[in-house]
Amino acid sequence: MSQIQIPRELLVGFLDEAEESLASVEPLFVQLESRSSDKQALDRIFRPIHSIKGNAAYFGLMRVKEISHRMESVMEQLRQGRRRIDRETVGGLLRGLDALRTLFARAREEAPQEAHPEEFAPLCRDLERLATRTDSAHPESDSVFESSQPPDSTFPLDLPPGERAPEKRRDRSMRIPEASMDHFLEQIGELMGLEEQFRYLGKRLVSGTDLEGATADLRQAVEQFGHLSTKLSGSVLELRRIEARPLLQKVVRICRDLAGATGKSIEPLVQGEDVRIDKSYLELLDAPLVHMVRNSCDHGLETASERIAKGKPPTGTVMVTLSELDESVVMEVTDDGRGLDLPALRRKGIELGMVREDAAFSENDAIQILFRSGVSTAASVTEISGRGVGMDVVKREIEGAGGKIEAKNRPGLGCTFLVTLPRSVTTRITDGFLFRCGADRFVIPMRLVIETFPMENAVISRLPEGGETILFRGSMLRLVQPQDLLDTPTTEGGPGVFVRIKAKDMDFVLRVEEVLGVQRTVIKPMEEFCRAGGLFAGAALVGDGGLALVASEEGLASWLRN
């Protein structure tokens, strides 16, 4: 009998749905640990595990079927009251979830389901033991699991971001609400109608009759097209947006596992699960979030006795907040622990040759060292984390997506990491100020441009240490020449315009040769010009089909500071 060939898209759909189900039930397990009488939570966990078990065999995922079946048997014992809900049971079921995630990832990459025949055997034996032992035979003391992983460890989270094995690009799919698709199709219908209008106007212009009227109608059609393209781009970006819940839900699990591993009392607080973000951010922010939360739990928070001695509550808190502004997505990870160890960071900076022993050392200097490779202030290396280890990788991943990461230290009170990203990681759309310098064209985000003014009668002064300033409305502002900032040859002393720009807290004036106007700009990454932390965020297509490099606010501010 020939083997049935299952379409790849069906498997991907199953894996997407199964992974979403696991993300939704994981916090319920942690909730059960503190509220064991919550039978509704137990039922909500049971249903997706039962569904995964039933569908796995169809796709030939027999180890998935076996593990989910064993998990289902444990939960059936809990539902019938034959076994009490305790940390041991919840820990075993959570390890089952981790194993299913590992198997799903391998199925997506078409890799072998098991690294070796006995890889999941200890887990299966643990689940079998939990399923067959009832409370009457259950000892009061915690048992030690026979497992290939330490108790309460987390399969996907055991490596910092920079140490993970490279993944193949995954097949991606997403669910879209029917109402959103209907709205999108309505706009496509408008676009098709506008296409016919342009065809008709083209015939009128070719015929040469009523050119004045045809030209006026053409201007109106172009304006209508501009409005429609803005609506369409907004609709497409909206289709990509999903709730951040799958990303943030894992914070509770991480804190639960690390509380057990470190012996600390940790309260996780999460805000912003309902915020809708670009789907690609679920993967992009995953490793940085995990790394920062783990560092906060392990090296940021004190033990209960240390906190009591400092007059703090014995339970430390780790708060993760996600919000969306007009142009960006902001994620904050805050703990109320000891804060950054500035003297230790200074010593580490001296040891690595980043700081001179006789040099002044500010908090900002310490934070910059924190994001350098190989920096750790931990007195001893743990399996969990080292304060600063891997933060350079986190910074590189965030900046590679056009974002930034900052640290705000409160000595003795805690630390906050602030991650800011553009609303969309794949395509960024913004109003751009287009100008020419020499033969090259450039774009600066319009929100950074304060005003333009002519060069006539400008009062320019040269500074002894180099550089120029310009007197403008009673204030002395730094004057930047395009050949210095943009590295492009210009006409020395030729006509031009001054553009006043404010990037972060840096207020300066840039001389440009010609202002070409304001246009809606679609920024696409270009690796050749857009190195992490560099001046440019990407490139944009202009009206004649050429390219213009787009400067970023971070890049401008960084260039001016340096």
C-alpha positions in Angstrom: 0.0 0.0 0.0 1.5 3.3 -1.1 2.2 6.0 1.5 -0.2 9.0 1.5 1.6 12.3 0.5 0.4 15.0 2.9 0.5 18.5 1.4 3.2 20.7 3.0 0.7 23.6 3.6 -1.6 21.2 5.7 1.4 20.4 8.0 2.4 24.0 8.4 -1.2 24.9 9.2 -1.3 22.2 11.9 2.0 23.3 13.4 1.0 26.9 13.5 -2.3 26.1 15.3 -0.6 23.7 17.7 2.1 26.2 18.6 -0.5 28.8 19.3 -2.4 26.4 21.5 0.7 25.6 23.5 1.4 29.3 24.0 -2.1 29.9 25.3 -2.1 27.0 27.8 1.4 27.5 29.3 0.3 30.3 31.7 -2.7 28.2 32.7 -0.3 25.5 34.1 1.5 28.1 36.2 -2.0 29.5 37.3 -3.0 26.0 38.4 0.0 25.7 40.6 -1.3 28.5 42.8 -5.0 27.9 42.3 -5.4 24.1 42.2 -9.2 24.3 42.5 -9.6 26.1 39.1 -11.2 23.2 37.1 -12.0 25.5 34.2 -8.3 26.2 33.6 -7.7 22.4 33.7 -10.4 21.9 31.0 -9.0 24.7 28.9 -5.6 22.9 29.0 -7.0 19.5 28.3 -8.9 20.3 25.1 -5.9 21.5 22.9 -3.6 18.7 24.2 -6.4 16.2 23.2 -6.7 17.9 19.8 -2.9 17.7 19.2 -2.9 14.0 20.1 -5.7 13.3 17.7 -4.1 15.1 14.7 -0.5 14.2 15.2 -0.8 10.6 13.9 -2.3 11.9 10.6 0.9 13.8 9.9 3.1 10.9 11.0 4.3 12.7 14.2 4.1 9.6 16.4 6.4 10.9 19.2 4.1 14.0 19.4 1.2 11.6 19.7 2.9 9.6 22.4 3.9 12.5 24.6 0.6 14.4 24.2 -1.2 11.1 25.1 0.8 10.7 28.3 0.2 14.3 29.2 -3.5 13.8 28.6 -3.4 10.8 31.0 -1.9 12.9 33.7 -4.5 15.6 33.2 -7.3 13.1 33.3 -6.1 12.0 36.8 -6.2 15.7 37.9 -9.7 16.2 36.4 -11.0 13.2 38.2 -9.4 14.3 41.5 -7.2 11.2 41.8 -4.1 13.3 41.9 -3.5 16.6 43.5 -2.0 19.5 41.5 1.5 20.3 42.9 4.8 21.6 41.6 6.0 18.2 40.6 3.0 17.5 38.4 3.0 20.9 36.8 6.7 20.7 36.2 6.3 17.4 34.4 3.5 18.8 32.2 5.5 21.9 31.4 8.4 19.8 30.3 6.0 17.9 28.1 5.1 21.2 26.5 8.7 22.0 25.9 9.2 18.6 24.2 6.2 19.2 21.9 7.7 22.6 20.9 11.0 20.9 20.1 9.2 18.3 18.0 7.1 20.9 16.2 10.3 22.9 15.3 11.9 19.8 13.8 8.8 18.9 11.8 8.8 22.4 10.4 12.4 22.1 9.3 11.8 18.5 8.0 14.5 17.3 10.5 14.5 13.9 12.2 12.1 13.9 15.2 14.7 12.5 17.7 18.4 13.2 18.0 18.8 9.7 19.4 16.3 6.9 20.3 16.3 7.6 24.0 16.0 11.4 23.8 12.4 11.6 25.2 12.3 8.2 27.0 13.0 9.8 30.5 10.2 12.3 30.0 7.8 9.6 28.9 8.7 7.5 32.0 8.1 10.6 34.3 4.7 11.3 32.7 3.8 7.6 33.0 4.7 7.6 36.6 2.6 10.8 37.3 -0.4 9.3 35.4 -0.4 6.0 37.4 0.4 7.3 40.9 -2.6 8.6 42.9 -2.7 10.7 46.0 -3.0 7.7 48.2 0.4 6.5 47.0 1.8 9.9 46.5 4.6 11.0 48.9 4.4 14.4 50.5 8.0 15.3 49.8 8.9 16.4 46.3 10.4 13.6 44.1 13.4 14.0 41.8 12.5 13.5 38.2 14.5 11.1 36.1 14.9 13.3 33.1 17.5 14.4 30.5 16.8 18.0 31.6 17.1 19.5 35.1 13.7 19.8 37.0 11.6 22.7 35.7 14.1 23.6 33.0 12.9 25.1 29.8 13.8 23.5 26.4 13.6 26.6 24.2 15.2 29.0 26.7 18.4 27.3 27.7 20.7 29.3 25.5 21.4 33.0 25.1 20.3 34.5 21.8 23.8 34.4 20.3 24.4 30.8 21.1 21.4 29.2 19.5 21.9 26.9 16.5 21.0 28.7 13.3 17.5 28.0 12.1 16.3 27.5 8.6 13.8 30.1 7.3 10.5 28.7 8.4 7.3 28.5 6.3 5.1 31.1 7.8 1.4 31.5 7.8 -1.1 33.6 9.7 -4.8 33.8 10.3 -6.6 36.9 9.1 -10.1 38.0 10.3 -12.7 37.8 7.5 -13.8 41.4 8.1 -10.2 42.6 7.5 -10.0 40.7 4.2 -13.4 42.1 3.1 -12.1 45.6 3.8 -8.9 44.9 1.9 -10.8 43.6 -1.1 -13.0 46.7 -1.2 -9.9 48.8 -1.6 -8.6 46.6 -4.3 -12.0 47.2 -6.1 -11.4 50.9 -5.8 -7.9 50.5 -7.2 -9.2 48.6 -10.3 -11.8 51.4 -10.9 -9.0 53.9 -10.7 -7.0 51.9 -13.2 -9.8 52.2 -15.7 -10.0 56.0 -15.0 -6.3 56.3 -15.9 -6.8 54.4 -19.1 -9.6 56.7 -20.1 -7.5 59.8 -19.3 -4.7 58.4 -21.3 -6.9 58.1 -24.4 -8.1 61.7 -23.9 -4.5 63.0 -23.7 -3.5 61.1 -26.8 -6.5 62.4 -28.8 -5.4 66.0 -27.9 -9.0 67.1 -27.4 -9.8 69.2 -24.2 -6.2 68.9 -22.9 -6.9 71.5 -20.2 -9.8 69.4 -18.8 -8.0 66.1 -19.2 -5.0 67.6 -17.3 -7.2 68.7 -14.4 -8.9 65.3 -14.3 -5.4 63.7 -14.3 -4.3 65.7 -11.3 -7.5 64.7 -9.4 -6.9 61.0 -10.3 -3.3 61.2 -9.1 -4.4 62.7 -5.8 -7.1 60.1 -5.4 -4.5 57.4 -6.1 -2.3 58.9 -3.4 -5.1 58.6 -0.8 -5.9 55.1 -1.9 -2.3 53.9 -1.8 -2.1 55.3 1.8 -5.2 53.4 2.8 -4.0 50.2 1.1 -0.6 50.3 2.8 -2.3 50.8 6.1 -4.6 47.8 5.4 -1.7 45.6 4.5 0.2 46.5 7.6 -2.9 45.9 9.7 -3.3 42.4 8.2 0.2 41.6 9.6 -0.6 42.7 13.1 -1.6 40.2 15.8 -1.8 40.3 19.6 1.4 40.3 21.5 -0.1 37.7 23.9 2.0 34.7 22.6 5.2 36.7 23.2 4.4 38.0 26.6 2.7 34.9 28.0 6.1 33.1 28.4 7.3 35.7 31.0 5.2 34.0 33.7 6.8 30.6 32.9 10.3 32.0 32.8 9.9 33.6 36.2 8.3 30.5 37.6 11.1 28.3 36.5 13.9 30.7 37.7 12.2 31.2 41.1 12.6 27.4 41.6 16.1 27.4 40.2 17.4 30.3 42.3 15.3 29.9 45.4 14.0 33.5 45.1 10.4 34.7 45.4 9.5 36.4 42.1 6.3 38.0 41.0 5.9 38.5 37.2 3.8 41.4 36.0 2.8 41.7 32.3 1.0 44.5 30.6 0.2 44.9 26.9 -0.9 41.4 25.9 -3.8 42.9 23.8 -1.5 45.3 21.9 -1.3 44.3 18.2 2.1 44.2 16.7 3.7 43.1 13.4 3.8 39.3 13.4 7.5 39.2 12.7 8.2 40.8 16.1 7.0 37.7 17.8 10.2 36.0 16.7 12.4 39.1 16.7 11.7 40.0 20.3 11.6 36.4 21.6 15.3 36.0 22.3 15.9 39.5 23.7 12.9 39.2 26.0 13.9 35.9 27.3 17.5 37.0 27.9 16.6 40.2 29.7 13.9 38.5 31.9 16.3 35.7 32.8 19.1 38.2 33.7 16.6 40.3 35.8 15.5 37.1 37.8 19.0 35.7 38.2 21.3 38.7 38.8 19.0 41.6 39.1 16.8 40.5 41.9 18.1 39.8 45.4 17.2 36.8 47.6 14.3 37.2 50.1 16.7 37.7 53.0 18.8 40.3 51.2 15.6 42.2 50.3 14.3 42.2 53.8 17.7 43.4 55.1 17.4 46.4 52.6 13.8 47.1 53.8 12.3 45.7 50.6 9.4 43.3 50.3 10.7 39.7 50.2 9.2 39.1 46.8 10.9 40.8 43.9 9.0 41.9 40.8 9.8 41.7 37.1 7.5 43.8 35.0 7.3 43.5 31.2 5.3 46.2 29.4 4.6 46.4 25.7 2.9 49.5 24.1 2.5 51.1 20.7 3.1 54.7 19.8 2.4 56.4 16.5 5.6 55.2 14.8 7.0 52.6 17.1 6.6 49.6 19.4 8.1 49.9 22.8 8.9 47.1 25.2 10.1 47.7 28.8 11.6 45.1 31.1 11.9 46.4 34.7 13.0 44.8 37.9 13.1 46.2 41.4 16.4 44.5 42.3 19.8 45.9 43.1 20.4 47.7 39.8 23.6 47.7 37.7 26.8 47.2 39.5 28.7 50.3 38.3 32.0 49.7 40.1 32.1 46.1 38.7 31.3 47.4 35.2 34.2 49.9 35.5 36.6 47.2 36.7 35.5 45.0 33.8 35.9 48.0 31.4 39.5 48.5 32.6 40.2 44.7 32.4 39.1 44.6 28.8 40.9 47.8 27.8 37.7 49.8 27.3 38.3 52.3 30.1 41.5 54.0 31.3 42.1 53.7 35.0 42.6 57.5 35.4 39.5 58.4 33.3 36.3 59.7 34.6 33.5 57.1 34.6 29.8 58.0 34.3 26.7 55.9 34.5 26.3 56.3 30.7 29.8 54.9 30.3 28.8 51.9 32.4 25.7 51.3 30.3 27.8 51.4 27.1 30.1 48.8 28.5 27.1 46.6 29.4 26.3 46.2 25.7 29.9 45.2 24.7 30.8 41.6 23.9 32.3 39.5 26.7 31.1 41.7 29.6 29.8 40.1 32.8 29.7 41.5 36.3 28.5 38.2 37.9 30.8 37.0 40.7 30.3 33.5 39.4 29.0 32.1 36.1 25.6 30.3 36.4 23.8 28.1 34.0 21.0 30.7 33.8 22.7 34.0 33.0 25.5 36.5 33.7 24.6 40.2 33.9 25.7 41.6 30.6 26.5 38.3 28.9 24.8 38.3 25.5 23.6 41.9 25.8 25.7 42.7 22.8 23.8 40.1 20.8 20.5 41.5 22.0 21.6 45.0 21.0 22.7 43.8 17.5 19.4 42.0 16.8 17.4 45.0 17.8 19.5 47.5 15.8 19.5 45.2 12.8 15.7 45.6 12.7 16.0 49.4 12.8 15.4 49.7 16.5 17.4 50.7 19.6 17.9 49.4 23.2 18.6 51.6 26.2 19.2 50.8 29.9 18.0 53.0 32.8 19.7 52.3 36.1 18.4 53.0 39.6 21.1 51.9 42.0 19.7 49.8 44.7 16.2 50.0 43.3 16.4 48.2 40.0 17.0 48.5 36.3 14.9 49.0 33.2 15.7 47.9 29.6 13.8 49.9 27.0 13.5 48.4 23.5 12.1 50.6 20.7 11.3 49.3 17.2 9.5 50.7 14.1 5.9 49.6 13.8 6.8 47.2 11.0 10.0 45.3 10.7 9.8 44.4 7.0 8.6 47.7 5.5 8.7 51.1 7.1 6.5 53.8 5.6 7.0 57.5 6.6 6.8 61.0 5.2 10.3 61.9 4.0 12.1 65.2 3.3 13.9 64.7 0.0 17.0 66.7 -0.9 20.0 66.7 -3.2 23.7 67.0 -2.3 26.0 66.8 -5.3 24.7 64.1 -7.6 23.2 62.1 -4.8 19.8 62.3 -3.2 18.9 61.7 0.5 15.9 61.5 2.7 15.4 62.6 6.3 12.2 61.6 8.2 9.9 64.6 8.0 9.2 64.5 11.7 12.9 65.5 12.4 12.8 68.6 10.1 11.9 71.7 12.1 12.2 74.3 9.3 14.2 75.5 6.3 15.7 78.9 5.6 17.8 80.5 2.9 21.6 80.9 3.1 21.6 84.6 2.4 23.0 86.8 5.2 23.8 83.8 7.4 26.2 84.5 10.2 28.6 81.5 10.3 31.5 81.1 12.8 34.4 78.7 12.7 35.4 77.1 16.0 39.0 76.8 17.1 38.8 73.1 17.6 37.2 72.7 14.2 33.6 72.7 12.9 31.2 75.5 12.3 28.2 77.2 14.0 25.4 79.3 12.7 23.5 82.1 14.4 19.8 81.5 14.0 17.1 83.5 15.8 19.5 84.4 18.6 20.8 80.8 19.1 24.1 79.3 18.1 23.5 76.0 16.4 26.0 73.5 15.0 26.4 73.7 11.2 27.0 70.4 9.4 28.3 70.3 5.8 27.0 67.5 3.6 30.4 66.2 2.7 31.2 65.6 6.3 27.9 63.9 7.2 26.9 62.2 4.0 30.4 61.6 2.5 29.4 63.0 -0.9 31.1 65.6 -3.0 29.3 69.0 -3.2 29.6 72.3 -4.9 31.7 74.4 -2.5 30.1 77.8 -1.9 27.3 77.1 -4.4 23.6 77.9 -3.8 21.8 75.9 -1.2 19.4 75.9 1.7 19.8 75.4 5.4 17.7 72.7 7.1 17.2 72.8 10.8 17.0 69.2 12.2 16.4 67.8 15.7 17.4 64.1 16.2 16.9 63.0 19.8 18.3 65.9 21.9 20.7 67.0 19.1 19.6 70.3 17.4 21.7 71.2 14.3 21.6 72.8 10.9 22.5 70.9 7.7 23.4 72.6 4.4 21.8 71.0 1.4 22.2 72.0 -2.3 18.5 71.6 -3.3 15.3 70.7 -1.6 13.3 68.3 -3.8 10.2 68.1 -1.7 8.3 65.9 0.7 7.2 62.4 -0.4 5.6 59.3 1.1 8.7 57.1 1.6 8.8 53.3 1.8 12.1 52.4 3.5 13.7 49.1 2.5 16.8 47.7 4.3 20.1 47.7 2.3 22.8 45.9 4.1 25.6 47.6 2.1 24.7 51.0 3.6 22.7 50.1 6.7 25.1 48.5 9.2 23.7 48.2 12.7 24.2 51.6 14.4 25.1 53.3 11.1 23.8 56.6 9.7 21.2 55.1 7.2 18.1 53.1 7.9 17.6 52.0 4.3 16.9 53.3 0.9 13.7 54.6 -0.8 12.6 54.7 -4.4 12.0 58.2 -5.8 9.8 59.5 -8.6 12.2 59.0 -11.5 13.0 55.4 -10.5 16.3 56.2 -8.7 17.3 55.5 -5.1 17.7 57.8 -2.2 19.4 56.8 1.1 17.3 57.4 4.2 19.0 58.7 7.3 17.7 57.4 10.7 17.2 59.5 13.8 19.5 57.2 15.8 22.2 57.4 13.1 22.1 61.2 13.0 22.2 61.5 16.8 25.0 59.0 17.1 27.1 60.7 14.4 26.7 64.1 16.1 27.7 62.8 19.5 30.8 61.1 18.1 
